[in-house]
């Protein structure tokens, strides 16, 4: 997945929305639902997502949209995978 992302350290919310094919409102909502998703904020308050954040968003999208898990189910799956090191 890393090779598919542009070679940048941080991405603005509009760029992340295009990369993930998600609305920026969905990205902001997921920040409230997934505690591990915490993009940095610039001095002007703009969200700055790291490559790891973008990869996490793509994983969340996979869990919710394709595996049809609930938000709680996706949260649990992510928690289990982080505990097992996967």
C-alpha positions as CSV (number, residue, x, y, z in Angstrom):
1,X,0.0,0.0,0.0
2,X,2.9,2.3,0.7
3,X,4.1,2.3,-2.9
4,X,0.6,3.4,-4.1
5,X,0.7,6.6,-2.0
6,X,2.5,9.7,-3.3
7,X,5.9,10.2,-1.8
8,X,5.0,12.8,0.8
9,X,5.2,12.9,4.6
10,X,1.8,14.5,5.2
11,X,-1.4,14.8,3.3
12,X,-4.2,17.4,3.6
13,X,-7.8,16.2,4.0
14,X,-8.7,16.9,0.4
15,X,-5.8,14.8,-0.8
16,X,-6.8,12.0,1.6
17,X,-10.4,12.2,0.4
18,X,-9.2,11.7,-3.2
19,X,-6.8,8.8,-2.3
20,X,-9.4,7.0,-0.3
21,X,-12.5,7.9,-2.4
22,X,-14.2,9.1,0.8
23,X,-15.9,12.4,1.7
24,X,-14.0,14.7,4.0
25,X,-17.0,14.6,6.4
26,X,-16.6,10.8,6.6
27,X,-12.9,11.2,7.4
28,X,-13.7,13.7,10.2
29,X,-16.4,11.4,11.6
30,X,-14.1,8.4,11.7
31,X,-11.7,10.5,13.7
32,X,-14.4,10.6,16.4
33,X,-15.0,6.9,16.2
34,X,-11.5,5.5,16.0
35,X,-9.2,6.7,18.7
36,X,-6.1,5.5,16.9
37,X,-6.9,7.9,14.0
38,X,-5.5,11.2,15.2
39,X,-4.0,13.3,12.3
40,X,-1.7,16.2,13.3
41,X,-3.0,19.7,13.0
42,X,-1.0,22.5,11.3
43,X,-0.6,25.9,13.0
44,X,-3.7,27.0,11.1
45,X,-5.7,24.0,12.3
46,X,-5.6,22.1,9.0
47,X,-5.5,18.3,9.4
48,X,-2.3,16.7,8.3
49,X,-2.5,12.9,7.7
50,X,0.6,10.7,7.7
51,X,1.0,7.7,5.4
52,X,0.2,5.5,8.4
53,X,-3.0,7.5,8.9
54,X,-4.0,7.0,5.2
55,X,-3.2,3.3,5.4
56,X,-5.4,3.1,8.6
57,X,-8.2,4.9,6.8
58,X,-8.0,2.4,3.9
59,X,-8.1,-0.5,6.4
60,X,-11.1,1.0,8.1
61,X,-12.8,1.5,4.7
62,X,-12.1,-2.2,3.9
63,X,-13.6,-3.3,7.2
64,X,-16.7,-1.2,7.0
65,X,-17.6,-1.1,3.3
66,X,-16.3,-4.5,2.0
67,X,-16.3,-6.8,5.1
68,X,-19.6,-5.1,6.2
69,X,-18.5,-4.8,9.9
70,X,-20.2,-2.2,12.2
71,X,-18.0,0.6,13.5
72,X,-17.8,-1.3,16.8
73,X,-16.8,-4.5,15.0
74,X,-14.1,-2.6,13.0
75,X,-12.8,-1.0,16.2
76,X,-12.5,-4.5,17.8
77,X,-10.8,-6.0,14.7
78,X,-8.3,-3.2,14.6
79,X,-7.6,-3.5,18.3
80,X,-7.1,-7.3,18.0
81,X,-4.8,-6.9,14.9
82,X,-2.7,-4.3,16.8
83,X,-2.4,-6.6,19.8
84,X,-1.3,-9.5,17.6
85,X,1.1,-7.3,15.7
86,X,-0.6,-7.9,12.4
